[in-house]
Amino acid sequence: TGVTDVYSSPRAFVALNRNIGKAQCWGPSWTEGDCDDIDFVGVTDVYYTSHAFMALNKNSGKTQWWGDTSFFWACGGIMSGCSDLESIESMGVTEVHSTEWAFLVLNKNSGKGQCWGSDSYGGDCSDVDFVGVTDVYSNGYAFMALNKNSGKGHCWGRVLNGGRCGTFEDEDIRDHLDGDYYYYDYYTSDAYIDMDFAGITDVYSTHSAFMALNRNTGKAQCWGNERSGGDCGDMDFLGVTEVYSNDAVFVALDKNTGK
């Protein structure tokens, strides 16, 4: 009774009554299905990964996590990349993004961001400069921070699944590693051709690839797992009005022509 919002992760639900600051969670009790210790008074937004929820009060900056405690969901845990809870609450969070196993909190106004979780899923953004970032995107394995004004982008997370904004310069390497999750960090940055995102108007993602589109020129760049949409080199996007995706495939549609 009185529920105003419902959120879901792959394994659990949260039913929130914003008016009274109460919520009910259900799912596996050992993970994100138990929120009995969470105070939902003033909560404005709820976010999730595959194994955790995060409740945010944007007005006060208060953040709370619950989920699989065997990993890193209490900030400062085993695999955490965030410094401490107090520093996150004081930074004035304006946006929260997530991959399967990592969170990113961002203050666009100050250009500050913090990540925590598995490094292989974007949990370490200590080398990322968020000053001037206009948009952040994510797939299951990686984040992308884009400055549309300068055309510069930064990607991090699992390299072969979009964690590097580029493609392999050596086609033999690319063909050998395509879809092989076990060697995602084997090659250094010298193996890649970096991408220029000048003029990009839209970014889309599958579970393990990204697509950056310039609607004005009809050009696009794709990177990540080629079996999941990470290669669009032969595609002409001139006239495309909509792009759709699922976990493994992109669809580009021109509504005017039906193609």
GIGIGI-V579175 format. One line per field, one symbol per residue. ss: DSSP state (2 for helix, 1 for strand, 0 for the rest). phi: phi as a letter, one per 40 degrees, with the letter a starting at -180 (. if undefined). burial: # if it has 16 or more other ideal C-beta (glycine too) atoms within 10 Angstrom, else .. Layout:
BEGIN
ss->???
phi->???
burial->???
END
This chain:
BEGIN
ss->0000111100011111100001111110000000000000000011110001111110000111111000000000000000002222220000111100011111100001111110222000000000000011110001111110000111111022200001110022222220002220000022211100000001111000111111000011111102220000000000000111100001111000000
phi->.gcbabbabdbabbbbbccbgbabbaidccbccbbccccccgcbabbabcbabbbbbccbgcbbbaicccbaccdhcdbcbccacccccccgcbabbabcbabbbbbcccgbabbahcdcbgcbbccccccgcbabbabcbabbbbbccbgbbbbahcdcbhcbcabccccccccccdgcccbcbccccccbbcbbbcgcbabbabcaabbbbbccbgbabbahcccbgcbbcccbbcgcbabbabcbabbbbbccbgc
burial->......#.#..#####.#....#.#.#...#####..#.#..#..#############..########..#####...####.....##.#.#.##############...##############..#.#..#..#############...#################.....#..#......#..#...##..#.#..#..#############...########.#####....#..#..#.#....#.#.......
END
